[in-house]
Amino acid sequence: MARIHIDHISRVEGHGALTVELDGNTVRDVKLNLFEGMRGFERVVLGRPFTEIPAIICRICAICSAGHAITAHMAVEKALGIPVPAQTELLRELAFLGMFIESHSLHVFALALPDYLGYAGIADMAQDHKEVVTKALQIKKTGNAVQELIGGRAIHHVNTTFGGFGKLPSQSEVRELRAQLANCLTDMDGIVELLAGLSTPDYAGEEILFMAIRPAGDGYGFFGDTIVFSDGREAPVDQYKTAFQETESQYSNAKRSTVDGLPFMVGALARINLFGDRLTGKAAEALAKLQIPVPSKNALYNNLAQVVELVYALERAIEICDQILAEGLKAEPLPEVIVRSGQGTVATELPRGTLYHSFSFDDNGLVTAADVITPTALNQASVEQEITNLGTSYAGQTEDELQFLFERLVRAYDPCISCSVHIVQVKAEGRHTID
Amino acid sequence: MKAKPRIGIYGLTSCAGDQLVLVNCEDELLTILEAVDLRSFVMAHSDNPEGELDVAFVEGAVTQESDLETLKDVRSRAQILIAIGTCAVWGGIPYLSGMGTPLSDHVQVDYAIPGCPIEKTQLLKAIASLLRGDLPLSLPHPVCLECTIRENNCLLQAGEICCGPLTAGGCNARCPSLNRACFGCRGASHDPNYVSARQILEKHGFSVNEVRQRLALFSGKAYEKEGTQVG
């Protein structure tokens, strides 16, 4: 029996290890161990005032902290019945798009593209492909610029508050941002062409089961109220506890999620599979050019799905800037918050997949229960299943080649391991339950 | 320092935000990479030769045995060890949950860059100093001073729990400049005047417990030492 062990997967956020047991041409066992240390966020927030929850919870993860911060605000607002004006929702969407632009460009260009082109990292790749790397960094920077402007800081936003913002951007700042976004969208043309010419390794797999939140309205997007699986299952977001099942893992610090025992995948490829037909404009063109097979049987295409979403995020962000420039922003007073007991569950789509936040509060607005389920935790079982398929397809290869492919597949999921491991210890100690 | 100092960048248990701030130096990143001999940056690079280091940047709190092993190993190989981010400097939110401790509880830390996350400008200035062979300058003033210089309205006087008077400066009063009270994410400043800040907050009707709870969010350890004064 051969055993392939990667003790620290590189070019991912956080600390993860992978062990694959091979018996001849059969993959006997796959264990993805997310061994990032536990930080106990759900325990920390217990008993704390609702006002502090977003600032604490967003520290789960830096790369998608905007998603955590905004989703936490939305869950608190839902629990306490705080009204959210349409203008706030629009600016929050813009902040989300900034996060997508930053996160997807970081992953596609700095973490995954070196695999396609045969480099150890972006530093080596920059020596031979300086133009692409320079453009990629500008796109990434623009994603951060969006977040700086709306969120007040690229990492761990500080400007977002309940119902509104500390300070609104000026028209000239929005105009400047729009110009940067437009340049990036133009640069993406050539980048999409380049990526369309790269081949993704193939492997024999089954149709992957996907999960995502159905975008509100007719368009593509990252906010909605319904959980959708690619096999037709649906559930309202506030019934997420029964829509899929979480179990504790013996070997990983993150929980495994399955639906009736079946692993499922979340993230860009899931959204493209479920809602890619809603894309328009340059994003729809990119989807066609990159030839992502739908329905997908190959998780490695997640990287190209991220490229499509990168184009979408740039286009949609420009659209929102145009709307703001045409209509202006109103300095609205922040809604009055009436402290009361309540419970709020919100799910949003983050760059890596669906994020669930659920908080309960007592009469004084103090947290009595908290539950956070992150995309990387949701994907763990799917990673293991796809590694099995990949390993079975490439069983004859050398150990080095297999190791490279396995690491590449884990990386294609863009795992955010810090995000995934905050939960188990709390549950194991029985400190709280959500219901 | 040598023409190309050997640098290692490490993350213990953390959100990776401080390493991400380095990656977010999009305009400077390639220049920095040319100026140093990057020996380890697992988050961004495969093929890390490790070995002896001139400077190690370490993010995160020590929450488990493997964090401690990594930290001790890095310390033994590095001439200068720099704690980056409030988790590494104070223990941050992991300390609050009783799960993590700061680097200085375990090894000698030569320089600390606080912040949740660290500020890009402070990181770049630190790197520039190190490339010239100097240790970076510490910033002894609190956020409150920077806020005053920016002529912001005082949120503390307006009745909000603002941690500006007690929190390490270097962010150019980022939050109060957005009409948002300082949450203290950069940890305690040098020699803060707890008694005066507490008196102002009490005057505005906040209980000692509320004040203590807010201050403990990011650098509880600093205030434990001064516990009697805060309380």
Contacts between the chains, C-beta under 8 A, distances in Angstrom:
chain1	res1	chain2	res2	distance
A	8	B	42	6.0
A	10	B	42	5.0
A	10	B	43	7.7
A	10	B	45	6.4
A	10	B	46	4.3
A	10	B	47	7.9
A	10	B	48	7.2
A	11	B	42	8.0
A	11	B	43	7.2
A	11	B	44	6.4
A	11	B	45	6.8
A	11	B	46	6.0
A	12	B	43	7.4
A	13	B	16	5.0
A	13	B	43	6.3
A	14	B	11	7.6
A	14	B	16	6.4
A	15	B	11	7.7
A	15	B	66	7.9
A	35	B	66	6.9
A	36	B	13	6.1
A	37	B	12	7.2
A	37	B	13	3.3
A	37	B	61	7.9
A	37	B	63	3.4
A	37	B	64	4.2
A	37	B	66	7.7
A	37	B	67	5.8
A	37	B	94	7.7
A	37	B	99	7.3
A	37	B	100	7.3
A	38	B	13	7.7
A	38	B	63	6.5
A	38	B	64	7.6
A	38	B	99	6.1
A	39	B	13	6.2
A	39	B	63	6.7
A	39	B	93	6.7
A	39	B	94	5.0
A	39	B	97	6.3
A	39	B	99	5.9
A	39	B	100	6.9
A	40	B	94	7.6
A	40	B	97	3.9
A	40	B	98	7.6
A	40	B	99	5.1
A	41	B	93	7.3
A	41	B	97	7.3
A	43	B	97	5.7
A	44	B	93	6.2
A	44	B	96	5.6
A	44	B	97	4.5
A	48	B	213	7.3
A	52	B	214	7.6
A	52	B	217	6.9
A	55	B	183	5.6
A	55	B	185	7.8
A	55	B	217	7.7
A	56	B	93	6.3
A	56	B	217	7.2
A	59	B	15	5.4
A	59	B	17	7.8
A	59	B	92	7.5
A	59	B	93	5.2
A	59	B	116	6.8
A	60	B	15	6.3
A	61	B	15	5.1
A	61	B	16	7.5
A	62	B	15	4.4
A	62	B	16	5.0
A	62	B	17	3.1
A	62	B	18	7.9
A	62	B	20	4.7
A	62	B	117	6.4
A	63	B	16	6.9
A	63	B	20	6.3
A	65	B	15	6.9
A	65	B	17	7.0
A	102	B	24	8.0
A	106	B	23	6.7
A	110	B	23	7.0
A	110	B	44	6.4
A	111	B	44	7.4
A	114	B	46	7.6
A	120	B	45	5.8
A	120	B	46	4.5
A	120	B	47	4.0
A	121	B	41	7.6
A	121	B	44	5.7
A	121	B	45	3.5
A	121	B	46	6.2
A	121	B	47	7.6
A	122	B	44	6.7
A	122	B	45	7.7
A	123	B	30	8.0
A	123	B	33	4.7
A	123	B	38	6.4
A	123	B	44	8.0
A	123	B	45	6.7
A	126	B	30	5.7
A	126	B	33	7.4
A	130	B	30	8.0
A	133	B	30	7.4
A	134	B	30	7.7
A	137	B	26	4.1
A	137	B	27	7.8
A	137	B	29	6.6
A	137	B	30	7.6
A	138	B	26	6.8
A	140	B	24	7.7
A	140	B	26	5.7
A	141	B	24	7.7
A	141	B	26	3.9
A	141	B	27	7.1
A	144	B	24	5.7
A	144	B	26	7.6
A	152	B	174	6.7
A	152	B	175	7.2
A	152	B	178	4.8
A	152	B	180	7.1
A	153	B	174	6.3
A	154	B	24	5.9
A	155	B	17	4.7
A	155	B	20	6.0
A	155	B	21	6.7
A	155	B	24	7.5
A	155	B	117	4.7
A	156	B	17	6.6
A	156	B	116	6.2
A	156	B	117	6.3
A	156	B	185	7.2
A	158	B	174	6.4
A	158	B	175	4.8
A	158	B	178	6.4
A	158	B	180	5.4
A	158	B	183	7.6
A	159	B	178	4.9
A	159	B	180	6.5
A	161	B	180	7.0
A	165	B	178	7.9
A	166	B	175	7.6
A	166	B	178	3.9
A	166	B	179	4.3
A	166	B	180	4.1
A	167	B	177	7.9
A	167	B	178	4.5
A	167	B	179	5.7
A	407	B	46	7.9
A	418	B	13	7.9
A	418	B	14	6.6
A	418	B	15	5.2
A	418	B	16	5.7
